[in-house]
């Protein structure tokens, strides 16, 4: 069976002045000044899925902002079948430190798919940004070292499986620069490496404040009681997000507080394991009427927003994590967060300042109980978390970093 991605769609150019009330007019003016020498220059973004997952979500909002600044930005999505995306999912897990057990010919299949995509894509951008491992070999289509090629890795590479990394590394070395989400992820590479935080868009449908009646209506639709504490994890159904562990933490908390658990998310087009993980979560929840497992389609930003706004505490109990944008979303909505101390999460959740970190199921349960018992502290952490996101993790900051890097490369850096 063949699985192909859809053509990415964006909302069209986003007026920059709409961000001024949030980040200040001087920041908006600085974006325009940085973009002035780049007007009309071509930028090509390439990733593996148009919907689902943080990369697609970032590009959906970043591309229109760069277009508003008069850059000629094109976003292309590679296509592939189940076999290819099964291999890249195995790569993903292995790069996060897991085992890799596929046969050697899987590497040839991976390269053959990249070659097939090269035959249909025009790799002619002055600045080409390739996101994550799936399209990494597209750099083979670069002609005579033309343009500037950047590999943007959103994965936690702090402990990559050597078999997979040794296969990918020669391709990464061909790029002019690499971008990582945390200092812990950098590798020994002969090319410059840069730190870019993934970001959220405060003006997106997922992050704007909703009317109370909208929130209540969505809670009613899913049978969630607004009068009792709501613990929520928003993530695709992926073992690295440990949704089964979240159920375990909830069961411990439930002994002390009459609370509910919401596990809401879906799956990305390039993740073939989602259905299996969803089955595991349903088995772990058994018949508990206070566990709400919501398999939502990618076009559910209002539902996700409402669930986050209604939550008492938001959890992100990942086992490994590139960054975890759902943490930034929760902090932006002034929600207390309990999250695992992995990947890029500690950059967002500063323990006892913007949230609480945990290292196990039992630890997560303890921190949740602590916040439920101390609502004033929970509110203070949430306020500080909101400001932390405003300063560091908004999409305008992401755009600013790209503009700065493009200008640096344009100048021969």
C-alpha positions in Angstrom: 0.0 0.0 0.0 1.3 3.4 -0.9 1.1 6.3 1.5 1.7 9.8 0.2 1.6 13.2 1.9 -0.7 16.0 1.1 0.3 19.3 -0.3 1.1 21.7 2.6 -1.3 24.6 3.0 -0.7 27.8 5.0 -2.9 30.6 6.0 -1.2 33.0 3.6 1.0 35.9 4.7 0.4 37.0 8.3 0.4 40.7 9.1 3.5 41.3 11.3 1.8 44.3 13.0 -0.6 41.8 14.6 2.3 40.6 16.8 3.2 44.1 18.1 0.9 43.9 21.1 2.6 40.7 22.2 6.3 41.2 21.4 6.4 45.0 21.0 6.8 47.2 17.9 10.6 47.4 18.2 10.8 43.6 17.7 8.5 43.8 14.6 10.6 46.6 13.2 13.8 44.6 13.8 12.3 41.7 11.8 11.6 44.0 8.9 15.1 45.5 9.0 16.7 42.0 9.0 14.6 40.9 6.1 15.3 44.0 3.9 18.4 42.6 2.2 16.7 39.2 1.7 13.6 40.5 -0.2 12.9 38.3 -3.2 15.5 35.7 -2.3 14.2 32.1 -2.6 13.9 29.8 0.4 12.9 26.2 0.2 11.7 24.2 3.2 11.5 20.4 2.9 10.1 17.9 5.4 8.3 14.6 5.5 4.7 15.5 6.4 2.3 18.3 5.8 0.1 17.5 8.8 0.7 16.1 12.3 3.8 16.7 14.4 5.7 19.8 15.5 7.7 20.4 12.3 4.6 20.7 10.1 3.0 22.9 12.7 6.0 25.3 12.9 6.2 25.5 9.1 2.5 26.2 8.7 3.1 29.4 10.6 6.8 30.2 9.9 6.4 30.1 6.1 3.6 32.8 6.0 5.7 35.1 8.2 8.7 34.9 5.9 6.4 35.5 2.9 5.0 38.6 4.6 8.6 39.8 4.8 8.9 39.4 1.0 11.0 36.3 0.9 10.1 33.9 -1.9 9.4 30.8 0.4 8.3 27.4 -0.9 7.5 24.5 1.3 7.8 21.0 -0.2 6.8 17.7 1.4 8.5 14.4 0.3 6.3 11.4 -0.6 6.8 7.8 0.4 5.2 4.5 1.0 4.6 2.5 4.2 8.0 0.8 3.9 9.9 4.1 3.7 8.1 5.6 6.6 8.5 2.4 8.6 12.3 2.7 8.1 12.3 6.4 9.0 10.3 5.7 12.2 13.0 3.1 13.1 15.6 5.8 12.4 13.7 8.2 14.6 13.6 5.8 17.6 17.2 4.8 17.1 18.4 8.4 17.0 16.7 8.9 20.3 18.9 6.1 21.6 16.8 3.0 20.9 17.9 -0.2 19.2 18.0 -0.6 15.4 17.1 -4.0 14.1 16.2 -3.5 10.4 18.2 -5.3 7.7 21.1 -3.5 5.9 19.1 -3.2 2.7 16.8 -0.7 4.6 19.5 1.9 4.0 19.3 1.3 0.2 15.5 1.7 0.4 15.9 4.9 2.2 18.3 6.3 -0.4 16.1 5.1 -3.3 13.1 7.0 -1.9 15.2 10.2 -1.6 16.3 9.7 -5.2 12.6 9.3 -6.3 11.8 12.5 -4.5 14.7 14.3 -6.2 13.2 13.3 -9.6 10.0 15.3 -8.8 11.3 18.2 -6.7 13.1 21.2 -8.0 15.9 21.8 -5.5 16.8 25.3 -6.6 16.3 27.5 -3.6 19.0 30.0 -2.7 18.5 28.9 0.9 17.4 25.2 1.3 16.4 24.0 4.7 16.0 20.2 5.0 14.1 19.1 8.2 15.1 15.9 10.0 16.5 12.7 8.7 13.8 11.6 6.2 14.9 14.0 3.4 18.6 14.3 4.4 19.9 12.7 1.2 18.2 15.2 -1.0 21.4 17.2 -0.9 22.5 14.8 -3.6 20.5 17.1 -5.9 22.7 20.1 -5.2 24.4 21.3 -8.3 27.9 22.6 -8.2 27.8 23.6 -4.6 25.1 26.2 -5.5 23.0 27.9 -2.9 23.1 27.5 0.9 22.0 24.2 2.4 21.0 23.8 6.0 20.0 20.6 7.9 17.5 21.4 10.6 17.3 18.5 13.1 14.4 18.5 15.5 15.4 15.2 17.2 17.2 14.5 20.4 20.6 13.4 19.2 22.3 13.4 22.6 22.7 9.5 22.5 22.1 8.4 18.9 22.3 4.8 17.9 25.7 4.5 16.2 24.5 2.3 13.3 22.0 4.9 12.1 24.0 8.0 12.9 27.1 6.6 11.1 24.8 6.1 8.0 23.4 9.7 8.2 26.5 11.6 9.2 28.2 11.6 5.8 25.1 13.2 4.3 24.9 15.8 7.1 28.5 16.7 6.5 27.7 17.8 3.0 25.5 20.7 4.3 26.7 24.2 5.0 25.3 24.3 8.5 23.2 22.3 11.0 20.6 23.5 13.4 19.7 21.8 16.7 17.1 22.4 19.4 19.4 22.0 22.4 23.2 22.3 23.1 23.0 18.7 24.2 22.2 17.5 20.7 25.2 18.8 18.8 27.6 16.4 17.2 31.2 16.3 16.1 30.7 17.8 12.6 33.0 19.8 10.3 30.2 22.3 9.6 28.9 25.2 11.8 26.1 24.2 14.2 23.4 26.6 15.5 20.9 26.6 18.3 17.3 27.3 17.3 14.4 26.8 19.7 11.2 25.4 18.2 8.4 27.9 18.7 4.7 28.4 18.9 2.5 31.0 17.3 0.5 33.0 19.8 -1.9 34.1 17.0 -2.6 30.6 15.8 -6.0 28.9 16.4 -4.4 26.6 18.9 -3.0 29.3 21.1 -5.5 32.2 21.0 -7.7 32.6 24.1 -11.1 31.0 23.6 -14.4 32.1 25.0 -15.5 30.2 28.1 -18.6 28.9 26.3 -16.4 27.4 23.6 -14.3 25.6 26.1 -17.4 24.3 28.0 -19.0 23.1 24.8 -15.9 21.0 23.9 -15.7 19.5 27.4 -19.3 18.5 27.2 -18.8 17.0 23.8 -16.2 14.6 25.2 -17.9 14.0 28.5 -15.3 15.8 30.7 -16.4 17.2 34.0 -15.3 20.9 34.3 -15.9 20.8 38.1 -13.2 18.3 38.9 -9.4 18.5 38.4 -8.3 17.7 34.8 -4.9 16.2 34.1 -4.0 16.4 30.5 -1.3 15.2 28.1 -1.4 16.4 24.5 0.8 14.3 22.3 0.7 12.1 19.3 0.3 8.4 20.4 4.0 7.5 20.4 5.8 5.2 22.8 8.5 7.9 23.4 5.7 10.2 24.8 5.0 7.4 27.3 1.1 7.7 27.4 1.0 4.4 29.3 3.2 5.9 31.9 0.9 8.9 32.2 -2.0 6.5 32.9 0.2 4.9 35.7 0.9 8.3 37.2 -2.8 9.2 37.1 -3.7 6.0 38.9 -1.4 7.0 41.8 -2.8 10.5 42.0 -6.3 9.2 41.8 -5.9 7.6 45.2 -5.7 11.1 46.8 -7.7 13.4 44.4 -10.9 12.8 42.5 -9.4 13.8 39.2 -9.7 13.0 35.5 -7.2 12.2 32.9 -7.3 13.4 29.2 -4.9 11.9 26.7 -5.5 13.7 23.4 -3.6 13.6 20.2 -3.3 11.8 16.9 -0.7 10.5 14.6 1.5 12.1 11.9 1.4 10.9 8.3 5.0 9.7 8.6 4.4 7.6 11.8 3.1 4.1 11.1 3.1 3.1 14.8 0.3 5.3 16.0 -2.5 2.8 15.9 -0.5 0.2 17.9 0.3 2.7 20.6 -3.3 3.9 20.8 -4.4 0.3 21.4 -1.8 -0.1 24.2 -3.1 3.1 25.9 -6.7 1.9 25.7 -5.7 -1.4 27.3 -3.9 0.5 30.1 -6.9 2.7 30.8 -9.2 -0.3 30.9 -12.8 0.8 31.7 -12.0 3.8 33.8 -14.7 6.4 33.0 -12.4 9.2 34.1 -9.8 8.4 31.5 -10.6 10.2 28.3 -8.5 9.0 25.3 -9.2 11.3 22.3 -7.7 10.3 18.9 -8.1 13.7 17.2 -7.4 14.5 13.6 -4.6 17.0 12.8 -7.2 19.7 12.0 -8.4 19.9 15.6 -6.6 23.0 16.9 -9.6 24.5 18.6 -10.3 21.2 20.5 -6.6 21.0 21.6 -6.7 24.6 22.7 -9.9 24.1 24.7 -8.6 21.0 26.4 -5.4 22.8 27.4 -7.3 25.9 28.7 -9.6 23.7 30.7 -6.8 21.7 32.3 -5.8 21.9 35.9 -2.3 20.5 35.2 -0.7 19.6 31.9 1.7 16.7 31.7 4.5 15.9 29.2 5.9 12.6 30.4 8.2 11.9 27.4 11.0 9.3 27.6 13.0 11.1 25.0 12.1 14.4 23.4 13.4 16.7 20.7 11.8 19.7 22.3 8.1 19.2 23.1 6.1 22.2 21.8 3.1 21.1 23.8 5.0 22.3 26.9 5.4 25.8 25.4 1.7 25.8 24.5 0.7 24.9 28.0 3.0 27.5 29.6 1.7 30.2 27.2 -1.8 29.4 28.4 -0.6 29.9 32.0 -1.0 26.3 33.0 1.1 24.6 35.6 3.2 21.9 33.9 4.8 18.6 35.2 7.2 17.2 32.6 10.1 14.8 32.2 13.6 16.2 32.4 14.5 15.0 28.9 15.6 16.6 25.6 14.6 20.2 25.2 11.9 20.2 28.0 14.3 21.6 30.7 14.9 24.6 28.5 11.2 25.4 28.9 10.4 23.9 32.3 12.9 25.5 34.7 12.3 23.4 37.8 10.4 25.2 40.6 10.4 28.4 38.5 8.3 27.8 35.4 7.1 24.2 36.3 8.1 21.0 37.8 10.4 18.2 36.4 10.1 14.5 37.0 12.1 11.4 36.2 9.7 8.5 36.6 6.0 7.6 36.8 6.2 7.9 40.6 8.0 11.2 40.4 5.4 12.6 38.0 2.6 11.5 40.3 4.3 13.1 43.3 4.7 16.5 41.5 1.1 16.4 40.3 -0.1 15.8 43.8 2.2 18.6 45.1 0.6 21.1 42.6 -2.9 20.0 43.4 -2.2 20.6 47.1 -0.6 24.0 46.5 -2.8 25.9 44.0 -1.2 29.3 44.8 2.3 28.0 43.9 0.9 26.3 40.8 -0.5 29.7 39.6 2.8 31.4 40.3 4.7 28.9 38.2 2.2 29.2 35.4 2.6 33.0 35.3 6.4 32.7 35.2 6.1 30.1 32.5 4.0 32.3 30.3 6.6 35.1 30.4 9.4 32.6 29.7 7.6 31.5 26.5 7.0 35.1 25.5 10.7 35.9 25.8 12.1 32.8 24.1 9.7 30.5 22.3 7.4 32.5 20.0 7.4 32.1 16.2 8.7 35.6 15.7 11.9 34.6 17.5 12.2 31.6 15.2 11.8 33.8 12.1 14.4 36.2 13.5 17.0 33.4 13.8 16.4 32.2 10.3 16.7 35.7 8.9 20.0 36.2 10.8 21.4 32.9 9.6 20.4 33.6 6.0 22.0 37.0 6.1 25.2 35.5 7.5 25.4 32.9 4.8 24.5 35.4 2.2 27.5 37.5 3.3 29.8 34.4 3.0 29.8 33.3 6.6 
